[in-house]
């Protein structure tokens, strides 16, 4: 999820790089940069660090279960082979 405050902060800092004597252009740049940056970030389908960490934990747990099931399967196969 995109944090609007972060996007606004980034575009505000970029707009500050535009010379002060062309103030109208500075405001227009800020608005356009904000729209472009927001659209670009949405296309990337980014997730928050928190969402990433949750999915990482789910994946780790799933891997543990898979390893346990593989071990059980090997044990059953060896019993059937005997």
mmCIF file of the N, C-alpha and C atoms, coordinates in Angstrom:
data_MODEL
# 
_entry.id   MODEL 
# 
loop_
_atom_site.group_PDB 
_atom_site.id 
_atom_site.type_symbol 
_atom_site.label_atom_id 
_atom_site.label_alt_id 
_atom_site.label_comp_id 
_atom_site.label_asym_id 
_atom_site.label_entity_id 
_atom_site.label_seq_id 
_atom_site.pdbx_PDB_ins_code 
_atom_site.Cartn_x 
_atom_site.Cartn_y 
_atom_site.Cartn_z 
_atom_site.occupancy 
_atom_site.B_iso_or_equiv 
_atom_site.pdbx_formal_charge 
_atom_site.auth_seq_id 
_atom_site.auth_comp_id 
_atom_site.auth_asym_id 
_atom_site.auth_atom_id 
_atom_site.pdbx_PDB_model_num 
ATOM 1   N N  . UNK A 1 1  ? 0.845  -1.174  0.000   1.00 0.00 ? 1  UNK A N  1 
ATOM 2   C CA . UNK A 1 1  ? 0.000  0.000   0.000   1.00 0.00 ? 1  UNK A CA 1 
ATOM 3   C C  . UNK A 1 1  ? 0.890  1.237   0.000   1.00 0.00 ? 1  UNK A C  1 
ATOM 4   N N  . UNK A 1 2  ? 0.487  2.217   -0.771  1.00 0.00 ? 2  UNK A N  1 
ATOM 5   C CA . UNK A 1 2  ? 1.283  3.420   -0.925  1.00 0.00 ? 2  UNK A CA 1 
ATOM 6   C C  . UNK A 1 2  ? 0.871  4.444   0.134   1.00 0.00 ? 2  UNK A C  1 
ATOM 7   N N  . UNK A 1 3  ? 1.856  4.965   0.833   1.00 0.00 ? 3  UNK A N  1 
ATOM 8   C CA . UNK A 1 3  ? 1.599  5.967   1.855   1.00 0.00 ? 3  UNK A CA 1 
ATOM 9   C C  . UNK A 1 3  ? 1.569  7.338   1.189   1.00 0.00 ? 3  UNK A C  1 
ATOM 10  N N  . UNK A 1 4  ? 0.397  7.987   1.144   1.00 0.00 ? 4  UNK A N  1 
ATOM 11  C CA . UNK A 1 4  ? 0.287  9.286   0.465   1.00 0.00 ? 4  UNK A CA 1 
ATOM 12  C C  . UNK A 1 4  ? 1.202  10.361  1.062   1.00 0.00 ? 4  UNK A C  1 
ATOM 13  N N  . UNK A 1 5  ? 1.429  10.298  2.369   1.00 0.00 ? 5  UNK A N  1 
ATOM 14  C CA . UNK A 1 5  ? 2.296  11.294  2.998   1.00 0.00 ? 5  UNK A CA 1 
ATOM 15  C C  . UNK A 1 5  ? 3.740  11.155  2.496   1.00 0.00 ? 5  UNK A C  1 
ATOM 16  N N  . UNK A 1 6  ? 4.175  9.929   2.309   1.00 0.00 ? 6  UNK A N  1 
ATOM 17  C CA . UNK A 1 6  ? 5.537  9.696   1.819   1.00 0.00 ? 6  UNK A CA 1 
ATOM 18  C C  . UNK A 1 6  ? 5.689  10.205  0.403   1.00 0.00 ? 6  UNK A C  1 
ATOM 19  N N  . UNK A 1 7  ? 4.700  9.917   -0.443  1.00 0.00 ? 7  UNK A N  1 
ATOM 20  C CA . UNK A 1 7  ? 4.736  10.407  -1.830  1.00 0.00 ? 7  UNK A CA 1 
ATOM 21  C C  . UNK A 1 7  ? 4.739  11.926  -1.843  1.00 0.00 ? 7  UNK A C  1 
ATOM 22  N N  . UNK A 1 8  ? 3.903  12.536  -1.014  1.00 0.00 ? 8  UNK A N  1 
ATOM 23  C CA . UNK A 1 8  ? 3.846  13.993  -0.943  1.00 0.00 ? 8  UNK A CA 1 
ATOM 24  C C  . UNK A 1 8  ? 5.175  14.572  -0.484  1.00 0.00 ? 8  UNK A C  1 
ATOM 25  N N  . UNK A 1 9  ? 5.795  13.941  0.490   1.00 0.00 ? 9  UNK A N  1 
ATOM 26  C CA . UNK A 1 9  ? 7.089  14.404  0.989   1.00 0.00 ? 9  UNK A CA 1 
ATOM 27  C C  . UNK A 1 9  ? 8.163  14.326  -0.093  1.00 0.00 ? 9  UNK A C  1 
ATOM 28  N N  . UNK A 1 10 ? 8.191  13.222  -0.826  1.00 0.00 ? 10 UNK A N  1 
ATOM 29  C CA . UNK A 1 10 ? 9.180  13.062  -1.899  1.00 0.00 ? 10 UNK A CA 1 
ATOM 30  C C  . UNK A 1 10 ? 8.982  14.118  -2.981  1.00 0.00 ? 10 UNK A C  1 
ATOM 31  N N  . UNK A 1 11 ? 7.732  14.297  -3.407  1.00 0.00 ? 11 UNK A N  1 
ATOM 32  C CA . UNK A 1 11 ? 7.485  15.277  -4.484  1.00 0.00 ? 11 UNK A CA 1 
ATOM 33  C C  . UNK A 1 11 ? 7.716  16.705  -4.006  1.00 0.00 ? 11 UNK A C  1 
ATOM 34  N N  . UNK A 1 12 ? 7.452  16.975  -2.743  1.00 0.00 ? 12 UNK A N  1 
ATOM 35  C CA . UNK A 1 12 ? 7.717  18.311  -2.203  1.00 0.00 ? 12 UNK A CA 1 
ATOM 36  C C  . UNK A 1 12 ? 9.223  18.596  -2.237  1.00 0.00 ? 12 UNK A C  1 
ATOM 37  N N  . UNK A 1 13 ? 10.014 17.593  -1.865  1.00 0.00 ? 13 UNK A N  1 
ATOM 38  C CA . UNK A 1 13 ? 11.470 17.763  -1.895  1.00 0.00 ? 13 UNK A CA 1 
ATOM 39  C C  . UNK A 1 13 ? 11.968 17.955  -3.323  1.00 0.00 ? 13 UNK A C  1 
ATOM 40  N N  . UNK A 1 14 ? 11.372 17.247  -4.270  1.00 0.00 ? 14 UNK A N  1 
ATOM 41  C CA . UNK A 1 14 ? 11.748 17.435  -5.673  1.00 0.00 ? 14 UNK A CA 1 
ATOM 42  C C  . UNK A 1 14 ? 11.371 18.832  -6.155  1.00 0.00 ? 14 UNK A C  1 
ATOM 43  N N  . UNK A 1 15 ? 10.195 19.292  -5.760  1.00 0.00 ? 15 UNK A N  1 
ATOM 44  C CA . UNK A 1 15 ? 9.731  20.621  -6.178  1.00 0.00 ? 15 UNK A CA 1 
ATOM 45  C C  . UNK A 1 15 ? 10.620 21.717  -5.602  1.00 0.00 ? 15 UNK A C  1 
ATOM 46  N N  . UNK A 1 16 ? 11.193 21.484  -4.428  1.00 0.00 ? 16 UNK A N  1 
ATOM 47  C CA . UNK A 1 16 ? 12.086 22.481  -3.830  1.00 0.00 ? 16 UNK A CA 1 
ATOM 48  C C  . UNK A 1 16 ? 13.351 22.677  -4.654  1.00 0.00 ? 16 UNK A C  1 
ATOM 49  N N  . UNK A 1 17 ? 13.667 21.706  -5.497  1.00 0.00 ? 17 UNK A N  1 
ATOM 50  C CA . UNK A 1 17 ? 14.843 21.825  -6.361  1.00 0.00 ? 17 UNK A CA 1 
ATOM 51  C C  . UNK A 1 17 ? 14.600 22.781  -7.536  1.00 0.00 ? 17 UNK A C  1 
ATOM 52  N N  . UNK A 1 18 ? 13.316 23.023  -7.822  1.00 0.00 ? 18 UNK A N  1 
ATOM 53  C CA . UNK A 1 18 ? 12.977 23.974  -8.887  1.00 0.00 ? 18 UNK A CA 1 
ATOM 54  C C  . UNK A 1 18 ? 13.245 25.382  -8.355  1.00 0.00 ? 18 UNK A C  1 
ATOM 55  N N  . UNK A 1 19 ? 13.886 26.240  -9.143  1.00 0.00 ? 19 UNK A N  1 
ATOM 56  C CA . UNK A 1 19 ? 14.210 27.597  -8.672  1.00 0.00 ? 19 UNK A CA 1 
ATOM 57  C C  . UNK A 1 19 ? 12.989 28.364  -8.166  1.00 0.00 ? 19 UNK A C  1 
ATOM 58  N N  . UNK A 1 20 ? 13.198 29.139  -7.117  1.00 0.00 ? 20 UNK A N  1 
ATOM 59  C CA . UNK A 1 20 ? 12.125 29.882  -6.459  1.00 0.00 ? 20 UNK A CA 1 
ATOM 60  C C  . UNK A 1 20 ? 11.489 30.928  -7.378  1.00 0.00 ? 20 UNK A C  1 
ATOM 61  N N  . UNK A 1 21 ? 12.259 31.474  -8.315  1.00 0.00 ? 21 UNK A N  1 
ATOM 62  C CA . UNK A 1 21 ? 11.728 32.552  -9.154  1.00 0.00 ? 21 UNK A CA 1 
ATOM 63  C C  . UNK A 1 21 ? 10.675 32.070  -10.149 1.00 0.00 ? 21 UNK A C  1 
ATOM 64  N N  . UNK A 1 22 ? 10.549 30.804  -10.341 1.00 0.00 ? 22 UNK A N  1 
ATOM 65  C CA . UNK A 1 22 ? 9.475  30.287  -11.193 1.00 0.00 ? 22 UNK A CA 1 
ATOM 66  C C  . UNK A 1 22 ? 8.507  29.472  -10.319 1.00 0.00 ? 22 UNK A C  1 
ATOM 67  N N  . UNK A 1 23 ? 7.916  30.189  -9.379  1.00 0.00 ? 23 UNK A N  1 
ATOM 68  C CA . UNK A 1 23 ? 7.075  29.585  -8.347  1.00 0.00 ? 23 UNK A CA 1 
ATOM 69  C C  . UNK A 1 23 ? 5.870  28.837  -8.935  1.00 0.00 ? 23 UNK A C  1 
ATOM 70  N N  . UNK A 1 24 ? 5.246  29.395  -9.977  1.00 0.00 ? 24 UNK A N  1 
ATOM 71  C CA . UNK A 1 24 ? 4.086  28.726  -10.577 1.00 0.00 ? 24 UNK A CA 1 
ATOM 72  C C  . UNK A 1 24 ? 4.490  27.367  -11.148 1.00 0.00 ? 24 UNK A C  1 
ATOM 73  N N  . UNK A 1 25 ? 5.630  27.343  -11.793 1.00 0.00 ? 25 UNK A N  1 
ATOM 74  C CA . UNK A 1 25 ? 6.124  26.095  -12.347 1.00 0.00 ? 25 UNK A CA 1 
ATOM 75  C C  . UNK A 1 25 ? 6.439  25.100  -11.228 1.00 0.00 ? 25 UNK A C  1 
ATOM 76  N N  . UNK A 1 26 ? 6.898  25.611  -10.122 1.00 0.00 ? 26 UNK A N  1 
ATOM 77  C CA . UNK A 1 26 ? 7.241  24.762  -8.976  1.00 0.00 ? 26 UNK A CA 1 
ATOM 78  C C  . UNK A 1 26 ? 6.009  24.018  -8.462  1.00 0.00 ? 26 UNK A C  1 
ATOM 79  N N  . UNK A 1 27 ? 4.900  24.728  -8.303  1.00 0.00 ? 27 UNK A N  1 
ATOM 80  C CA . UNK A 1 27 ? 3.662  24.106  -7.819  1.00 0.00 ? 27 UNK A CA 1 
ATOM 81  C C  . UNK A 1 27 ? 3.130  23.098  -8.836  1.00 0.00 ? 27 UNK A C  1 
ATOM 82  N N  . UNK A 1 28 ? 3.165  23.452  -10.102 1.00 0.00 ? 28 UNK A N  1 
ATOM 83  C CA . UNK A 1 28 ? 2.700  22.547  -11.155 1.00 0.00 ? 28 UNK A CA 1 
ATOM 84  C C  . UNK A 1 28 ? 3.571  21.288  -11.200 1.00 0.00 ? 28 UNK A C  1 
ATOM 85  N N  . UNK A 1 29 ? 4.872  21.472  -11.047 1.00 0.00 ? 29 UNK A N  1 
ATOM 86  C CA . UNK A 1 29 ? 5.790  20.341  -11.026 1.00 0.00 ? 29 UNK A CA 1 
ATOM 87  C C  . UNK A 1 29 ? 5.465  19.409  -9.864  1.00 0.00 ? 29 UNK A C  1 
ATOM 88  N N  . UNK A 1 30 ? 5.199  20.010  -8.706  1.00 0.00 ? 30 UNK A N  1 
ATOM 89  C CA . UNK A 1 30 ? 4.870  19.214  -7.514  1.00 0.00 ? 30 UNK A CA 1 
ATOM 90  C C  . UNK A 1 30 ? 3.639  18.344  -7.773  1.00 0.00 ? 30 UNK A C  1 
ATOM 91  N N  . UNK A 1 31 ? 2.601  18.936  -8.334  1.00 0.00 ? 31 UNK A N  1 
ATOM 92  C CA . UNK A 1 31 ? 1.365  18.192  -8.589  1.00 0.00 ? 31 UNK A CA 1 
ATOM 93  C C  . UNK A 1 31 ? 1.578  17.087  -9.620  1.00 0.00 ? 31 UNK A C  1 
ATOM 94  N N  . UNK A 1 32 ? 2.274  17.411  -10.707 1.00 0.00 ? 32 UNK A N  1 
ATOM 95  C CA . UNK A 1 32 ? 2.500  16.415  -11.757 1.00 0.00 ? 32 UNK A CA 1 
ATOM 96  C C  . UNK A 1 32 ? 3.421  15.294  -11.273 1.00 0.00 ? 32 UNK A C  1 
ATOM 97  N N  . UNK A 1 33 ? 4.452  15.654  -10.549 1.00 0.00 ? 33 UNK A N  1 
ATOM 98  C CA . UNK A 1 33 ? 5.380  14.645  -10.040 1.00 0.00 ? 33 UNK A CA 1 
ATOM 99  C C  . UNK A 1 33 ? 4.668  13.707  -9.068  1.00 0.00 ? 33 UNK A C  1 
ATOM 100 N N  . UNK A 1 34 ? 3.786  14.258  -8.265  1.00 0.00 ? 34 UNK A N  1 
ATOM 101 C CA . UNK A 1 34 ? 3.035  13.440  -7.310  1.00 0.00 ? 34 UNK A CA 1 
ATOM 102 C C  . UNK A 1 34 ? 2.158  12.436  -8.052  1.00 0.00 ? 34 UNK A C  1 
ATOM 103 N N  . UNK A 1 35 ? 1.484  12.883  -9.102  1.00 0.00 ? 35 UNK A N  1 
ATOM 104 C CA . UNK A 1 35 ? 0.615  11.992  -9.868  1.00 0.00 ? 35 UNK A CA 1 
ATOM 105 C C  . UNK A 1 35 ? 1.431  10.898  -10.567 1.00 0.00 ? 35 UNK A C  1 
ATOM 106 N N  . UNK A 1 36 ? 2.541  11.288  -11.159 1.00 0.00 ? 36 UNK A N  1 
ATOM 107 C CA . UNK A 1 36 ? 3.383  10.320  -11.872 1.00 0.00 ? 36 UNK A CA 1 
ATOM 108 C C  . UNK A 1 36 ? 3.981  9.310   -10.892 1.00 0.00 ? 36 UNK A C  1 
ATOM 109 N N  . UNK A 1 37 ? 4.481  9.783   -9.772  1.00 0.00 ? 37 UNK A N  1 
ATOM 110 C CA . UNK A 1 37 ? 5.087  8.892   -8.781  1.00 0.00 ? 37 UNK A CA 1 
ATOM 111 C C  . UNK A 1 37 ? 4.059  7.924   -8.203  1.00 0.00 ? 37 UNK A C  1 
ATOM 112 N N  . UNK A 1 38 ? 2.889  8.409   -7.877  1.00 0.00 ? 38 UNK A N  1 
ATOM 113 C CA . UNK A 1 38 ? 1.830  7.556   -7.335  1.00 0.00 ? 38 UNK A CA 1 
ATOM 114 C C  . UNK A 1 38 ? 1.430  6.488   -8.343  1.00 0.00 ? 38 UNK A C  1 
ATOM 115 N N  . UNK A 1 39 ? 1.241  6.889   -9.601  1.00 0.00 ? 39 UNK A N  1 
ATOM 116 C CA . UNK A 1 39 ? 0.861  5.925   -10.636 1.00 0.00 ? 39 UNK A CA 1 
ATOM 117 C C  . UNK A 1 39 ? 1.957  4.882   -10.837 1.00 0.00 ? 39 UNK A C  1 
ATOM 118 N N  . UNK A 1 40 ? 3.200  5.313   -10.855 1.00 0.00 ? 40 UNK A N  1 
ATOM 119 C CA . UNK A 1 40 ? 4.310  4.380   -11.032 1.00 0.00 ? 40 UNK A CA 1 
ATOM 120 C C  . UNK A 1 40 ? 4.412  3.379   -9.898  1.00 0.00 ? 40 UNK A C  1 
ATOM 121 N N  . UNK A 1 41 ? 4.236  3.850   -8.687  1.00 0.00 ? 41 UNK A N  1 
ATOM 122 C CA . UNK A 1 41 ? 4.310  2.953   -7.522  1.00 0.00 ? 41 UNK A CA 1 
ATOM 123 C C  . UNK A 1 41 ? 3.151  1.961   -7.515  1.00 0.00 ? 41 UNK A C  1 
ATOM 124 N N  . UNK A 1 42 ? 1.975  2.402   -7.944  1.00 0.00 ? 42 UNK A N  1 
ATOM 125 C CA . UNK A 1 42 ? 0.824  1.482   -7.999  1.00 0.00 ? 42 UNK A CA 1 
ATOM 126 C C  . UNK A 1 42 ? 1.043  0.387   -9.026  1.00 0.00 ? 42 UNK A C  1 
ATOM 127 N N  . UNK A 1 43 ? 1.675  0.730   -10.136 1.00 0.00 ? 43 UNK A N  1 
ATOM 128 C CA . UNK A 1 43 ? 1.945  -0.276  -11.169 1.00 0.00 ? 43 UNK A CA 1 
ATOM 129 C C  . UNK A 1 43 ? 2.915  -1.341  -10.658 1.00 0.00 ? 43 UNK A C  1 
ATOM 130 N N  . UNK A 1 44 ? 3.785  -0.961  -9.738  1.00 0.00 ? 44 UNK A N  1 
ATOM 131 C CA . UNK A 1 44 ? 4.761  -1.901  -9.198  1.00 0.00 ? 44 UNK A CA 1 
ATOM 132 C C  . UNK A 1 44 ? 4.133  -2.894  -8.237  1.00 0.00 ? 44 UNK A C  1 
ATOM 133 N N  . UNK A 1 45 ? 2.910  -2.634  -7.799  1.00 0.00 ? 45 UNK A N  1 
ATOM 134 C CA . UNK A 1 45 ? 2.199  -3.520  -6.883  1.00 0.00 ? 45 UNK A CA 1 
ATOM 135 C C  . UNK A 1 45 ? 3.052  -3.815  -5.645  1.00 0.00 ? 45 UNK A C  1 
ATOM 136 N N  . UNK A 1 46 ? 3.531  -2.771  -5.000  1.00 0.00 ? 46 UNK A N  1 
ATOM 137 C CA . UNK A 1 46 ? 4.386  -2.887  -3.822  1.00 0.00 ? 46 UNK A CA 1 
ATOM 138 C C  . UNK A 1 46 ? 3.568  -3.240  -2.585  1.00 0.00 ? 46 UNK A C  1 
ATOM 139 N N  . UNK A 1 47 ? 4.223  -3.859  -1.627  1.00 0.00 ? 47 UNK A N  1 
ATOM 140 C CA . UNK A 1 47 ? 3.594  -4.161  -0.345  1.00 0.00 ? 47 UNK A CA 1 
ATOM 141 C C  . UNK A 1 47 ? 4.402  -3.488  0.756   1.00 0.00 ? 47 UNK A C  1 
ATOM 142 N N  . UNK A 1 48 ? 3.780  -3.333  1.898   1.00 0.00 ? 48 UNK A N  1 
ATOM 143 C CA . UNK A 1 48 ? 4.490  -2.742  3.028   1.00 0.00 ? 48 UNK A CA 1 
ATOM 144 C C  . UNK A 1 48 ? 5.449  -3.762  3.620   1.00 0.00 ? 48 UNK A C  1 
ATOM 145 N N  . UNK A 1 49 ? 6.381  -3.286  4.393   1.00 0.00 ? 49 UNK A N  1 
ATOM 146 C CA . UNK A 1 49 ? 7.343  -4.172  5.052   1.00 0.00 ? 49 UNK A CA 1 
ATOM 147 C C  . UNK A 1 49 ? 6.607  -5.136  5.974   1.00 0.00 ? 49 UNK A C  1 
ATOM 148 N N  . UNK A 1 50 ? 5.571  -4.632  6.638   1.00 0.00 ? 50 UNK A N  1 
ATOM 149 C CA . UNK A 1 50 ? 4.789  -5.459  7.550   1.00 0.00 ? 50 UNK A CA 1 
ATOM 150 C C  . UNK A 1 50 ? 4.119  -6.616  6.799   1.00 0.00 ? 50 UNK A C  1 
ATOM 151 N N  . UNK A 1 51 ? 3.503  -6.310  5.653   1.00 0.00 ? 51 UNK A N  1 
ATOM 152 C CA . UNK A 1 51 ? 2.872  -7.358  4.846   1.00 0.00 ? 51 UNK A CA 1 
ATOM 153 C C  . UNK A 1 51 ? 3.909  -8.377  4.362   1.00 0.00 ? 51 UNK A C  1 
ATOM 154 N N  . UNK A 1 52 ? 5.067  -7.883  3.963   1.00 0.00 ? 52 UNK A N  1 
ATOM 155 C CA . UNK A 1 52 ? 6.147  -8.751  3.508   1.00 0.00 ? 52 UNK A CA 1 
ATOM 156 C C  . UNK A 1 52 ? 6.589  -9.699  4.622   1.00 0.00 ? 52 UNK A C  1 
ATOM 157 N N  . UNK A 1 53 ? 6.778  -9.157  5.824   1.00 0.00 ? 53 UNK A N  1 
ATOM 158 C CA . UNK A 1 53 ? 7.222  -9.972  6.953   1.00 0.00 ? 53 UNK A CA 1 
ATOM 159 C C  . UNK A 1 53 ? 6.195  -11.045 7.323   1.00 0.00 ? 53 UNK A C  1 
ATOM 160 N N  . UNK A 1 54 ? 4.912  -10.698 7.226   1.00 0.00 ? 54 UNK A N  1 
ATOM 161 C CA . UNK A 1 54 ? 3.854  -11.680 7.511   1.00 0.00 ? 54 UNK A CA 1 
ATOM 162 C C  . UNK A 1 54 ? 3.928  -12.821 6.502   1.00 0.00 ? 54 UNK A C  1 
ATOM 163 N N  . UNK A 1 55 ? 4.042  -12.487 5.223   1.00 0.00 ? 55 UNK A N  1 
ATOM 164 C CA . UNK A 1 55 ? 4.104  -13.517 4.193   1.00 0.00 ? 55 UNK A CA 1 
ATOM 165 C C  . UNK A 1 55 ? 5.380  -14.362 4.312   1.00 0.00 ? 55 UNK A C  1 
ATOM 166 N N  . UNK A 1 56 ? 6.460  -13.731 4.729   1.00 0.00 ? 56 UNK A N  1 
ATOM 167 C CA . UNK A 1 56 ? 7.720  -14.449 4.939   1.00 0.00 ? 56 UNK A CA 1 
ATOM 168 C C  . UNK A 1 56 ? 7.557  -15.489 6.048   1.00 0.00 ? 56 UNK A C  1 
ATOM 169 N N  . UNK A 1 57 ? 6.868  -15.107 7.112   1.00 0.00 ? 57 UNK A N  1 
ATOM 170 C CA . UNK A 1 57 ? 6.625  -16.035 8.222   1.00 0.00 ? 57 UNK A CA 1 
ATOM 171 C C  . UNK A 1 57 ? 5.720  -17.181 7.783   1.00 0.00 ? 57 UNK A C  1 
ATOM 172 N N  . UNK A 1 58 ? 4.702  -16.873 6.994   1.00 0.00 ? 58 UNK A N  1 
ATOM 173 C CA . UNK A 1 58 ? 3.795  -17.911 6.490   1.00 0.00 ? 58 UNK A CA 1 
ATOM 174 C C  . UNK A 1 58 ? 4.575  -18.896 5.618   1.00 0.00 ? 58 UNK A C  1 
ATOM 175 N N  . UNK A 1 59 ? 5.436  -18.377 4.766   1.00 0.00 ? 59 UNK A N  1 
ATOM 176 C CA . UNK A 1 59 ? 6.246  -19.237 3.897   1.00 0.00 ? 59 UNK A CA 1 
ATOM 177 C C  . UNK A 1 59 ? 7.184  -20.125 4.706   1.00 0.00 ? 59 UNK A C  1 
ATOM 178 N N  . UNK A 1 60 ? 7.812  -19.584 5.740   1.00 0.00 ? 60 UNK A N  1 
ATOM 179 C CA . UNK A 1 60 ? 8.710  -20.375 6.583   1.00 0.00 ? 60 UNK A CA 1 
ATOM 180 C C  . UNK A 1 60 ? 7.952  -21.506 7.268   1.00 0.00 ? 60 UNK A C  1 
ATOM 181 N N  . UNK A 1 61 ? 6.766  -21.211 7.764   1.00 0.00 ? 61 UNK A N  1 
ATOM 182 C CA . UNK A 1 61 ? 5.948  -22.226 8.423   1.00 0.00 ? 61 UNK A CA 1 
ATOM 183 C C  . UNK A 1 61 ? 5.527  -23.304 7.427   1.00 0.00 ? 61 UNK A C  1 
ATOM 184 N N  . UNK A 1 62 ? 5.180  -22.894 6.219   1.00 0.00 ? 62 UNK A N  1 
ATOM 185 C CA . UNK A 1 62 ? 4.785  -23.840 5.179   1.00 0.00 ? 62 UNK A CA 1 
ATOM 186 C C  . UNK A 1 62 ? 5.951  -24.750 4.806   1.00 0.00 ? 62 UNK A C  1 
ATOM 187 N N  . UNK A 1 63 ? 7.152  -24.181 4.729   1.00 0.00 ? 63 UNK A N  1 
ATOM 188 C CA . UNK A 1 63 ? 8.335  -24.991 4.421   1.00 0.00 ? 63 UNK A CA 1 
ATOM 189 C C  . UNK A 1 63 ? 8.596  -26.033 5.504   1.00 0.00 ? 63 UNK A C  1 
ATOM 190 N N  . UNK A 1 64 ? 8.410  -25.631 6.768   1.00 0.00 ? 64 UNK A N  1 
ATOM 191 C CA . UNK A 1 64 ? 8.604  -26.576 7.876   1.00 0.00 ? 64 UNK A CA 1 
ATOM 192 C C  . UNK A 1 64 ? 7.609  -27.733 7.775   1.00 0.00 ? 64 UNK A C  1 
ATOM 193 N N  . UNK A 1 65 ? 6.351  -27.409 7.479   1.00 0.00 ? 65 UNK A N  1 
ATOM 194 C CA . UNK A 1 65 ? 5.327  -28.443 7.342   1.00 0.00 ? 65 UNK A CA 1 
ATOM 195 C C  . UNK A 1 65 ? 5.653  -29.367 6.173   1.00 0.00 ? 65 UNK A C  1 
ATOM 196 N N  . UNK A 1 66 ? 6.124  -28.798 5.074   1.00 0.00 ? 66 UNK A N  1 
ATOM 197 C CA . UNK A 1 66 ? 6.477  -29.600 3.909   1.00 0.00 ? 66 UNK A CA 1 
ATOM 198 C C  . UNK A 1 66 ? 7.609  -30.575 4.232   1.00 0.00 ? 66 UNK A C  1 
ATOM 199 N N  . UNK A 1 67 ? 8.629  -30.091 4.932   1.00 0.00 ? 67 UNK A N  1 
ATOM 200 C CA . UNK A 1 67 ? 9.741  -30.966 5.317   1.00 0.00 ? 67 UNK A CA 1 
ATOM 201 C C  . UNK A 1 67 ? 9.251  -32.097 6.225   1.00 0.00 ? 67 UNK A C  1 
ATOM 202 N N  . UNK A 1 68 ? 8.362  -31.780 7.159   1.00 0.00 ? 68 UNK A N  1 
ATOM 203 C CA . UNK A 1 68 ? 7.820  -32.806 8.052   1.00 0.00 ? 68 UNK A CA 1 
ATOM 204 C C  . UNK A 1 68 ? 7.016  -33.836 7.260   1.00 0.00 ? 68 UNK A C  1 
ATOM 205 N N  . UNK A 1 69 ? 6.219  -33.376 6.320   1.00 0.00 ? 69 UNK A N  1 
ATOM 206 C CA . UNK A 1 69 ? 5.430  -34.297 5.491   1.00 0.00 ? 69 UNK A CA 1 
ATOM 207 C C  . UNK A 1 69 ? 6.323  -35.164 4.605   1.00 0.00 ? 69 UNK A C  1 
ATOM 208 N N  . UNK A 1 70 ? 7.392  -34.579 4.088   1.00 0.00 ? 70 UNK A N  1 
ATOM 209 C CA . UNK A 1 70 ? 8.334  -35.358 3.278   1.00 0.00 ? 70 UNK A CA 1 
ATOM 210 C C  . UNK A 1 70 ? 8.992  -36.447 4.121   1.00 0.00 ? 70 UNK A C  1 
ATOM 211 N N  . UNK A 1 71 ? 9.336  -36.118 5.344   1.00 0.00 ? 71 UNK A N  1 
ATOM 212 C CA . UNK A 1 71 ? 9.936  -37.106 6.246   1.00 0.00 ? 71 UNK A CA 1 
ATOM 213 C C  . UNK A 1 71 ? 8.937  -38.220 6.552   1.00 0.00 ? 71 UNK A C  1 
ATOM 214 N N  . UNK A 1 72 ? 7.687  -37.865 6.797   1.00 0.00 ? 72 UNK A N  1 
ATOM 215 C CA . UNK A 1 72 ? 6.652  -38.868 7.059   1.00 0.00 ? 72 UNK A CA 1 
ATOM 216 C C  . UNK A 1 72 ? 6.457  -39.773 5.845   1.00 0.00 ? 72 UNK A C  1 
ATOM 217 N N  . UNK A 1 73 ? 6.445  -39.183 4.672   1.00 0.00 ? 73 UNK A N  1 
ATOM 218 C CA . UNK A 1 73 ? 6.270  -39.943 3.453   1.00 0.00 ? 73 UNK A CA 1 
ATOM 219 C C  . UNK A 1 73 ? 7.413  -40.931 3.249   1.00 0.00 ? 73 UNK A C  1 
ATOM 220 N N  . UNK A 1 74 ? 8.628  -40.494 3.501   1.00 0.00 ? 74 UNK A N  1 
ATOM 221 C CA . UNK A 1 74 ? 9.788  -41.398 3.380   1.00 0.00 ? 74 UNK A CA 1 
ATOM 222 C C  . UNK A 1 74 ? 9.676  -42.537 4.373   1.00 0.00 ? 74 UNK A C  1 
ATOM 223 N N  . UNK A 1 75 ? 9.244  -42.231 5.583   1.00 0.00 ? 75 UNK A N  1 
ATOM 224 C CA . UNK A 1 75 ? 9.091  -43.276 6.604   1.00 0.00 ? 75 UNK A CA 1 
ATOM 225 C C  . UNK A 1 75 ? 8.028  -44.288 6.172   1.00 0.00 ? 75 UNK A C  1 
ATOM 226 N N  . UNK A 1 76 ? 6.920  -43.821 5.656   1.00 0.00 ? 76 UNK A N  1 
ATOM 227 C CA . UNK A 1 76 ? 5.849  -44.717 5.207   1.00 0.00 ? 76 UNK A CA 1 
ATOM 228 C C  . UNK A 1 76 ? 6.329  -45.552 4.011   1.00 0.00 ? 76 UNK A C  1 
ATOM 229 N N  . UNK A 1 77 ? 7.024  -44.927 3.082   1.00 0.00 ? 77 UNK A N  1 
ATOM 230 C CA . UNK A 1 77 ? 7.544  -45.654 1.923   1.00 0.00 ? 77 UNK A CA 1 
ATOM 231 C C  . UNK A 1 77 ? 8.523  -46.750 2.343   1.00 0.00 ? 77 UNK A C  1 
ATOM 232 N N  . UNK A 1 78 ? 9.385  -46.433 3.298   1.00 0.00 ? 78 UNK A N  1 
ATOM 233 C CA . UNK A 1 78 ? 10.348 -47.442 3.754   1.00 0.00 ? 78 UNK A CA 1 
ATOM 234 C C  . UNK A 1 78 ? 9.636  -48.588 4.484   1.00 0.00 ? 78 UNK A C  1 
ATOM 235 N N  . UNK A 1 79 ? 8.576  -48.283 5.215   1.00 0.00 ? 79 UNK A N  1 
ATOM 236 C CA . UNK A 1 79 ? 7.809  -49.336 5.887   1.00 0.00 ? 79 UNK A CA 1 
ATOM 237 C C  . UNK A 1 79 ? 7.111  -50.233 4.854   1.00 0.00 ? 79 UNK A C  1 
ATOM 238 N N  . UNK A 1 80 ? 6.599  -49.630 3.814   1.00 0.00 ? 80 UNK A N  1 
ATOM 239 C CA . UNK A 1 80 ? 5.904  -50.408 2.772   1.00 0.00 ? 80 UNK A CA 1 
ATOM 240 C C  . UNK A 1 80 ? 6.894  -51.261 1.970   1.00 0.00 ? 80 UNK A C  1 
ATOM 241 N N  . UNK A 1 81 ? 8.113  -50.784 1.846   1.00 0.00 ? 81 UNK A N  1 
ATOM 242 C CA . UNK A 1 81 ? 9.137  -51.506 1.092   1.00 0.00 ? 81 UNK A CA 1 
ATOM 243 C C  . UNK A 1 81 ? 9.593  -52.756 1.843   1.00 0.00 ? 81 UNK A C  1 
ATOM 244 N N  . UNK A 1 82 ? 9.438  -52.762 3.150   1.00 0.00 ? 82 UNK A N  1 
ATOM 245 C CA . UNK A 1 82 ? 9.888  -53.902 3.970   1.00 0.00 ? 82 UNK A CA 1 
ATOM 246 C C  . UNK A 1 82 ? 8.974  -55.063 3.890   1.00 0.00 ? 82 UNK A C  1 
# 
